[in-house]
Amino acid sequence: MAGNNETLSWKFYLLLIVALGALLGLAEALLGGFIRKAGLPRSPFVTGIGFAIMALGLAVFKQKRIIPGITVMGIMSKWLAVPLLGLPLFCQVNDHFAILLNGVFLYAGVSLFRKKITGSPARQSAIAGLAAFGAGTAFFALGRFVAPCAHLLSFRHADGAAFYMLTRVAPAALLASLLFPLGYALGKRLEKRLLPMWLARKPLLLPLAGALVLACWGLTVWLTAAGL
C-alpha cells in the first residue's frame, strides 16, 4: 500500500482504532437494533457499515494492521455493555463472533491484494465483497456451534443453508462491496484534515477523540439496555 502513516507514532494508531472501534460498536447496536425492530435482516446492513468504517481507517492509516485493531475495539465496545448491565457472559456472543470474522476475512483479503486495495473502486469492491461473503459463510457454518441461538437454529431445515446464503450472506457481500469504496474515499478526504490536525493540534485532538469514544460507549450501553 502506498504511503505509511504509522511513522507518525503508535498514539496515532491507538487514536484511530479506539475511535473507529467505538463507532463500529455503536453502529452495530444502533443500526442493527432498529433494523431488527423493523423486521428486516440486520446482518447485511451492519456488515456493510462495518466494512465502510474499516475502509475509512485503512485509508487514513495505510497499514493493514488497522483492521484487527478496529475489529478488537469494536468487539470490546459491544461487550462493554455486558458487565455494566450485569448480562450473562455469553450475551451477544454471535454479534461479537460476526465482527471478528468480518475483520479476519477483510484482513486476509487486504493482505493478499494489498497493492490493489489502493487502486480502483472496482477492485476495492471485489475484495470487500469476497471478504464479506467468506465471513458470512463461515459465520453460518460455525456460529451454530459457537453459540447456537434461535436465529441460526431456525435455518436448520432442508433449504435453510441456501435461504441463509441468499437472504443474509449475498446481500451482506453486496453492501460491503458498495460501501467499502465509499468508506475508503471518505478516509482519504479525512486524512487531509486529520493528519495536519494531529501534527499541529495534538493536545486538542486527543480530548475531542476521547469525548467521542465515551459518547459512543455510553450510547452503545444505553441501546443495549433498551433491547436494541
N, C-alpha and C positions, 0 to 999 in steps of 0.2 A: 504494500500500500504506500502510495506517495505521501511524503511528509512524515513528521514524527513529533507530535506534541507532548509525548511522555517526558521529553527532556525538560519540560517546564518544572516538574517536581512531582513527587508522589502525592503531595497535598492536592494538586490539581486533579489527579486521578481519583482520590478519595472524594473530592467535592462532587465530581460527576457521578460516580457510582452511587453515592448516598442520595443525592438529589434525584437522579433519574430512577433509582430503585424505589424511592418513596413515591414518585409519580406512577411507577408501574403498579405498585401495590394499591394505590388509590384508584387507578383506572380499573383494576381487577374488581375491586369492591364496588365502586360506583357504577361503572358501565355494566359489569356482569350482573349486579343486583337488579338494576332497572330492566335489563333485557329479560332476566328470568321472570320478573313480575309481569312483563308484557306477554309472557308465554312463548317467547322465541328462544331458539338455541343460543346459548351465551358464548360457547367456545369459539365460533368463528370470529365474533366481534372482538373479544378480549385478546385473541391471538393476533389479529390484525393490528390492534393498538399496541400490544406488547412489542411486536416486530418494529413498528414505527419508532417507539421510544428507544429501542436498542440501536436502530439505524441512526438516530439522532446522535447518540453517544459515540457511535463508531465514526461518524463524520467529523465530530469535534476532536476526539482523542486520537483517531487514526491508528489505533492499535487494537488487535482482536481481543486482547485480554480485558477490554472494557465490557465485553459481552458477559463472561462469567461473573464479573463484578456486579453489574446491574442485575443479573439473574439472582444472585445470592441476596442482594439487598432487597430486591422485590419480594422474595420469599420471606425474608425477615420482617419486612414491613407488614405483610399479610399475617404472619404468625404472631406479631406483637399483640394482636387482639386476644389471642388465646389465653396467655397468663393474666392479662389485665382484666379480662371479663370472667375469669375462672372457668373457661371452657375446657372440655376434655383435650388431652394432649394431642390426639389424632384428629381433632376437629379441622375440617377444611384440608385434609391431607391431599386429597385429589387435586385441589386448586394448586397447592404447592408443587405437587408432582408434575402437573401440566406446565407450570412456569419453568421448572427445572429442565424438562425435556425440550421445550422451545429453545432455551438457552443453549443446551448441549448440541442440538442439531444445527442451530444457526452458527455456533462457534465452529462446528465441523465444516459447514459449507463455506464460511469465510476463510478457514484455514486451507481448504482445498483449492479455492478460487480467489485467493487474496489479491491477485493482480487485476481480476475482473470486477471486483466489488466497487472499485472507483470508476469504472467505465460507464457505459450507457445505462440508463434506467431499465432497459430491457434485460440486460444481464443481471442487474440487481434484483429485478422481479423474479427471474428464473431461479436464482439462488435462494431467495426468501421463500418462494412458493414450494420448492423442493424440500427445504428445511421444515417448513410448516407441515407439509404432507407427511414427511417422515416422523415428525414429533407426534402428530395426531394418530398415526397408525400405531406407533409404539405405545402411546397412552392407552389406546383401546385394547391392545394386546396384553399390556402389563398392569393397567390400572385395576382390573378386576381381581388381581392377586395382591396388589399393594393395599388397596382399600376398596373392597367390593361394595360400593354404595348402591343405593336403589336405582339411581340413574343408569349406571353402567350395566347393572344386572337386568335392567328392562330390555336390553338388546340381546338377551340370551334366548333367541329363537332362530328358526331356520334362515330367515332373511336378515337377522339382526346386524351381522357384520357389514353386509352390503348397504343396509339402510344407514348405519352409522357413518360409513365412508362417504355416502352420498350427501347426507344432511349435515354432518359435522366436519369431517376431515377435508373434503373437497372445497366447501365454502371458506374454511379457515385458510387453506392454501391460497385460494383466490384473493381473499382480503389481504393476506400477508404480502402477496406479490404486488398488490396495488398500493398498499400503504408504506411498505419498506422504502421504495424510491422517494416518496414524499417526505418521510422522516429524514432520509439522508440529505435531501435537498435543503430541508429546514435546518439541519445540523450544520451544513456548510455556510448557510447565511448567519447562523448563530455564532459560529466560530469567529467570524469577522468582528463581532461585537464583544464576545466573551473573552477572547484572548487578550486584547488590549486592556479590557477592564481588569482582568486578573493580574496583568503585569503592572498596571498603574494604580489600581484601587483595591488591592488585595484586602486591606483592613475593612473596607466597606462591603466587599462581595461575600466574605465569609459569614458575617451575621445575617445578611439577606438570605443566603442559601440555607443557613440554619433555621431561620424563621419559616422558609418554605417547607423544609423537611418536617419540622414539628407540626405545621399545619396539615400536611398530607397524612402524617401518622395519626393525628387527632381525628381527622375526618374518616380515615380507614377504620379506626376503632369504633367510632360512633356509628358508621354504616353497618359494621358487623353486628353491633349491639342491636341495631334496628332490624336485623334479619335480612339485610340486602346482600 
